[in-house]
């Protein structure tokens, strides 16, 4: 399997939780000072300096144009890889990767503008984790991932950033997806190129990728698939030869095979049955 499809499990468990809100004492661990290594419980509603914390619903409550000093860093037990960063009476939660990237350690100083950038980065990280979890089930196209993230409530900006990251890391490649999809559907699922073309369009694959993918499927492969289906349909159909011909040909067309492929199949079936009148197929 190509790299873009080997996403099962990777980072799927590293989803972020909410950006703020109260949590019970059992849900967090303070790693900002030496007390992290002690087994005694901590009062999570109070910062290390003894001041009561005032959980906000976001950055709106943070003061403007003021230096905000990190007073504690709490590792949350649930969800995993999330940390609660306190600035005195204010706090927010971020993913571990974001915390490390911005060096959010006790004593570090930030402004509200800095934190707005950090929250944006955290949203992109959470959107990325949602996308990877979605990909862990099976490969997807960029369109399918964008639709999924939109349903989860992520902004268009976050979605586009996530897609760029997934593509750069090799988790999403519409060209490769289209090629593998077309090959499998024709060879293993008995679908004609017209059917496959329609499917890929619904998945949001570009016209150029679709044409390239279908071009990789040989005429012989498509014919062999159609022949096996046609033979099975022919053998399971009763009635006069011309009626059986009509039913078999119509069946193959409904499966997405072109008139040319159907005509070729009907000639081959005619040769095998030693019947006349099977050398031509009129498209209905």
C-alpha positions in Angstrom: 0.0 0.0 0.0 1.3 3.5 -0.8 2.2 6.0 1.9 -0.9 8.0 1.4 -3.0 5.0 2.4 -0.9 3.9 5.4 -2.5 6.3 7.9 -4.3 3.8 10.1 -3.8 4.6 13.7 -1.2 7.3 13.2 -2.0 10.4 15.2 -5.6 9.2 15.4 -5.4 9.0 19.1 -3.7 12.5 19.4 -6.9 14.5 18.9 -7.3 17.6 20.9 -10.1 18.4 23.3 -11.8 21.7 24.0 -9.7 24.8 24.4 -11.0 25.7 27.8 -13.4 24.8 30.6 -13.3 23.3 34.1 -11.9 19.8 34.6 -11.8 17.6 37.7 -8.7 17.1 39.8 -8.3 13.6 38.4 -8.1 14.9 34.8 -5.0 17.0 35.0 -1.4 16.8 36.1 0.8 19.8 36.8 4.2 19.5 35.1 5.2 23.2 35.5 7.3 22.7 38.6 8.7 20.1 41.0 5.3 19.2 42.4 4.7 17.3 39.2 7.0 14.5 40.5 5.2 14.4 43.9 2.3 12.1 44.5 0.2 14.6 46.4 -3.1 15.9 44.8 -3.4 19.5 43.5 -6.3 21.9 43.5 -6.8 22.5 39.8 -9.1 25.5 40.4 -6.2 27.4 41.9 -2.9 28.4 40.2 0.5 27.6 41.9 0.6 31.1 43.5 -2.7 30.4 45.3 -4.9 32.7 43.2 -8.3 31.3 42.2 -8.5 30.5 38.4 -11.3 32.0 36.3 -12.0 29.6 33.4 -12.9 31.5 30.3 -14.8 30.3 27.3 -11.9 31.4 25.0 -9.6 34.2 24.4 -12.2 36.9 24.6 -11.7 37.3 28.4 -7.9 37.8 28.0 -6.8 41.4 28.4 -5.4 43.3 25.5 -1.9 44.8 25.3 -0.8 43.1 28.5 2.1 40.7 29.0 0.7 37.4 30.1 3.0 35.1 32.1 2.5 31.4 32.2 2.0 30.4 35.9 1.4 26.7 35.4 1.3 24.0 32.8 -1.1 21.1 33.4 -1.0 17.8 31.5 -4.6 16.5 31.0 -5.2 12.8 31.4 -8.2 13.1 29.0 -8.0 13.7 26.2 -4.5 12.6 25.6 -1.7 15.0 24.5 -3.6 18.0 25.7 -2.3 20.6 28.2 -3.9 23.4 30.2 -1.9 26.5 30.2 -2.7 29.0 32.9 -1.9 32.8 33.0 -2.9 33.6 36.5 -6.7 33.8 36.4 -6.9 33.0 32.7 -6.3 29.7 31.0 -6.5 27.8 27.7 -5.8 24.3 26.4 -3.5 23.3 23.6 -2.2 20.1 22.0 1.3 18.9 23.1 2.8 19.6 19.7 1.6 23.2 19.8 2.8 23.7 23.3 6.3 22.5 22.3 6.4 24.5 19.1 5.7 27.7 21.0 7.7 26.8 24.0 4.8 27.3 26.4 6.6 26.7 29.7 6.2 28.2 33.1 7.5 31.8 33.2 7.2 32.3 29.4 5.6 35.6 28.4 2.9 36.0 25.7 0.4 38.7 24.5 -3.1 38.1 23.5 -2.0 38.5 19.8 0.5 35.7 20.4 -2.2 33.5 21.9 -4.6 34.1 19.0 -1.9 32.7 16.7 -1.4 29.7 19.1 -5.1 29.0 19.3 -5.2 29.0 15.5 -2.4 26.5 15.3 -4.1 24.4 17.9 -7.3 24.3 15.8 -5.3 23.2 12.8 -3.7 20.5 14.8 -7.1 19.2 16.0 -8.5 19.4 12.5 -5.5 17.4 11.3 -6.1 14.8 14.0 -9.7 14.5 12.9 -8.6 14.0 9.3 -6.0 11.4 10.1 -8.6 9.5 12.1 -11.0 9.6 9.1 -8.2 8.4 6.9 -7.4 5.5 9.3 -10.6 3.7 8.2 -9.7 3.8 4.4 -8.1 6.1 1.8 -10.0 9.3 0.9 -9.9 12.0 -1.6 -9.2 15.7 -0.7 -12.9 16.4 -1.4 -14.1 13.7 0.9 -11.8 15.0 3.7 -12.8 18.6 3.2 -16.5 17.5 3.4 -15.9 15.6 6.6 -14.0 18.4 8.3 -16.7 20.9 7.3 -19.3 18.6 8.9 -17.1 18.7 12.1 -17.4 22.5 12.1 -13.8 23.4 11.1 -13.4 26.7 9.2 -12.5 26.8 5.5 -9.0 28.2 6.4 -8.3 25.3 8.8 -9.6 22.8 6.3 -7.3 24.1 3.6 -4.3 24.1 5.9 -5.0 20.5 6.9 -5.3 19.4 3.3 -2.0 21.0 2.4 -0.3 19.2 5.4 -1.8 15.9 4.5 -0.7 16.2 0.9 2.8 17.2 1.9 3.1 14.2 4.2 1.8 11.8 1.5 -1.4 10.9 3.2 -3.6 12.2 0.4 -2.9 12.0 -3.3 -5.9 12.2 -5.6 -4.0 11.0 -8.6 -2.8 7.8 -6.9 -6.3 7.3 -5.4 -7.9 7.5 -8.8 -5.5 5.1 -10.4 -5.9 2.5 -7.7 -9.7 3.0 -7.6 -10.1 2.6 -11.3 -7.9 -0.5 -11.5 -9.7 -2.3 -8.6 -13.2 -1.4 -9.8 -12.6 -2.6 -13.3 -10.6 -5.7 -12.6 -12.1 -6.9 -9.3 -15.6 -5.3 -9.2 -16.8 -5.7 -12.8 -17.3 -2.0 -13.4 -16.8 -0.3 -16.8 -14.8 2.9 -17.3 -18.0 5.0 -17.6 -19.2 3.8 -14.2 -15.8 4.4 -12.6 -15.6 7.9 -14.2 -18.9 8.7 -12.5 -17.8 7.4 -9.2 -14.6 9.5 -9.2 -16.5 12.6 -10.2 -18.7 12.1 -7.1 -15.6 11.8 -5.0 -14.4 15.2 -6.2 -11.5 14.0 -8.3 -10.4 16.4 -11.0 -11.1 15.6 -14.6 -7.4 15.4 -15.5 -6.8 12.8 -12.7 -9.8 10.8 -13.8 -8.7 10.7 -17.5 -5.1 9.7 -16.4 -6.4 7.0 -14.2 -8.8 5.5 -16.8 -6.0 5.7 -19.3 -3.9 3.3 -17.1 -6.6 0.6 -17.4 -6.0 -1.4 -20.5 -8.7 -2.2 -23.0 -8.0 -5.9 -22.5 -8.5 -5.7 -18.8 -11.9 -3.9 -19.3 -12.9 -6.4 -22.0 -12.0 -9.4 -19.8 -14.0 -8.0 -16.9 -17.0 -7.4 -19.2 -16.7 -10.8 -20.8 -16.8 -12.6 -17.5 -19.9 -10.6 -16.4 -21.5 -11.1 -19.8 -21.0 -14.8 -19.9 -22.5 -15.2 -16.4 -25.5 -13.0 -17.4 -25.9 -14.9 -20.7 -25.9 -18.3 -19.0 -28.5 -17.1 -16.4 -30.9 -15.7 -19.1 -33.6 -17.7 -20.8 -35.5 -17.0 -23.9 -34.8 -16.6 -27.6 -31.2 -15.7 -28.6 -32.0 -12.2 -29.6 -33.8 -11.6 -26.4 -30.9 -13.0 -24.4 -28.6 -10.8 -26.4 -30.6 -7.7 -25.6 -30.7 -8.4 -21.9 -27.0 -9.3 -21.7 -25.9 -6.2 -23.6 -28.2 -3.9 -21.6 -26.8 -5.4 -18.4 -23.3 -4.6 -19.4 -24.1 -1.1 -20.4 -25.7 -0.5 -17.0 -22.4 -1.6 -15.5 -20.7 1.2 -17.2 -19.2 -0.6 -20.2 -19.1 1.3 -23.5 -20.9 0.3 -26.7 -17.6 -0.8 -28.2 -16.7 -3.1 -25.3 -20.2 -4.5 -25.3 -20.1 -5.3 -29.0 -16.8 -7.1 -28.6 -18.2 -9.1 -25.8 -21.3 -10.1 -27.8 -19.1 -11.2 -30.7 -17.1 -13.4 -28.4 -20.2 -14.9 -26.8 -21.6 -15.6 -30.3 -18.4 -17.4 -31.2 -18.6 -19.5 -28.1 -22.2 -20.3 -28.6 -21.7 -20.8 -32.4 -24.6 -18.5 -33.0 -25.2 -16.0 -35.7 -26.6 -12.5 -35.2 -24.3 -11.8 -32.2 -21.6 -10.0 -34.2 -23.2 -6.6 -33.8 -24.6 -4.7 -30.8 -27.0 -1.9 -31.2 -26.7 0.5 -28.2 -30.0 1.2 -26.6 
